[in-house]
């Protein structure tokens, strides 16, 4: 039995599916923009590098590795001895760089599977970041 004067029609009407489609397209556009990029940098071999210890310290005179994954440098702080070569291993969905805040070194944009190395010959603290994603930061402490 139908009641007179009442309707169960939604006030959103046909616009609701259109709104959902617009939101979906916006999310896809952002995701595509964040994940695009192709490798054009030159990879540096990492044969002399060894994985870093979980504490973020490297053995004297040895090498150490920083992984770049999920828009993070891991470890974020690494302590090494003077003369240590640090290797950054790129393993992310988009390109990144390794750029010292004091501009003492910088890599070209690197893609997943590539590496960049730098030897630290002077004691001190070196802050660095990704020039493409400036919120990505790290620190090398050289003793």
C-alpha positions in Angstrom: 0.0 0.0 0.0 1.4 3.4 -1.1 1.1 6.3 1.2 0.1 9.6 -0.4 2.6 12.5 -0.4 5.7 10.5 0.6 8.6 9.6 -1.6 11.8 7.6 -0.8 13.7 9.3 -3.6 17.3 10.3 -2.6 18.1 14.0 -2.7 21.4 13.2 -4.2 19.8 11.7 -7.3 22.1 10.7 -10.2 24.9 13.1 -9.1 26.2 10.6 -6.5 27.7 8.1 -9.0 29.2 11.1 -10.9 30.8 12.4 -7.7 32.3 9.0 -7.0 33.7 8.8 -10.5 35.3 12.3 -10.1 36.9 11.3 -6.8 38.2 8.1 -8.3 39.8 9.9 -11.2 41.4 12.4 -8.9 42.9 9.7 -6.8 44.2 7.9 -9.8 45.7 11.1 -11.2 47.6 11.7 -8.0 48.8 8.1 -7.7 50.0 8.2 -11.3 51.9 11.5 -10.8 53.6 10.2 -7.7 54.7 6.9 -9.2 56.0 8.0 -12.6 59.6 8.3 -13.6 62.2 6.4 -15.5 65.8 5.7 -14.8 68.2 8.0 -16.5 71.0 8.1 -14.0 74.2 6.1 -14.3 74.5 3.4 -11.7 77.6 3.0 -9.6 78.7 -0.5 -8.8 78.4 -1.4 -5.2 80.8 -4.4 -5.1 82.8 -2.9 -2.2 79.7 -2.1 -0.1 78.5 -4.3 2.7 75.1 -4.1 4.4 75.0 -1.8 7.4 74.4 -3.2 10.9 71.0 -2.7 12.4 72.4 -0.1 14.8 73.3 2.2 11.9 77.0 1.9 12.4 79.7 0.7 10.0 82.9 -1.2 10.7 86.1 1.0 10.5 87.4 1.2 7.0 84.5 -0.8 5.6 81.5 0.2 3.6 78.0 0.8 4.6 74.6 0.9 2.8 71.6 3.1 3.1 68.4 1.8 1.5 65.9 4.1 -0.2 62.5 2.5 0.0 59.0 3.8 0.7 60.1 7.4 0.5 62.6 6.9 3.4 66.3 6.6 3.9 67.0 3.5 6.1 68.8 4.0 8.4 67.9 7.7 8.8 71.1 8.2 10.8 74.3 6.3 10.0 77.6 6.5 11.9 80.8 5.7 10.0 84.5 6.0 10.3 86.6 8.5 8.3 87.4 6.9 4.9 84.1 4.9 4.8 82.3 4.6 1.5 78.6 4.8 1.9 76.4 3.2 -0.8 72.8 4.3 -1.3 70.7 1.5 -2.8 67.6 2.8 -4.6 64.6 0.4 -4.2 61.5 2.6 -4.6 58.6 3.1 -7.0 59.9 6.5 -8.2 63.2 8.3 -8.7 65.1 9.9 -5.8 68.4 11.7 -5.3 71.0 11.9 -2.5 72.0 15.5 -2.0 74.1 16.9 0.9 72.6 19.9 2.5 76.0 21.6 2.2 76.0 20.6 -1.5 79.3 18.7 -1.0 77.8 15.8 -3.1 74.7 15.0 -5.1 73.5 12.2 -7.2 71.5 12.4 -10.4 67.9 11.1 -10.1 68.2 7.3 -9.6 65.6 4.6 -10.2 65.0 1.2 -8.4 68.0 -1.1 -8.8 70.6 1.7 -9.0 73.2 2.7 -6.5 75.1 5.9 -5.6 78.3 6.0 -3.5 80.2 8.7 -1.7 83.4 8.4 0.5 83.5 10.4 3.7 87.1 11.6 4.3 86.5 14.2 6.9 85.0 13.9 10.4 81.7 15.7 11.1 78.0 15.4 10.6 76.5 15.6 7.1 72.8 16.1 6.6 71.3 15.1 3.3 68.0 14.9 1.5 66.2 13.9 -1.7 66.1 17.0 -3.9 62.9 15.6 -5.6 61.2 14.9 -2.2 62.7 17.3 0.3 60.9 15.7 3.2 63.1 12.7 2.8 66.1 13.4 5.0 69.1 11.5 6.5 72.3 12.1 8.5 75.8 10.6 8.2 77.9 11.0 11.3 81.6 10.6 10.4 84.0 9.9 13.3 
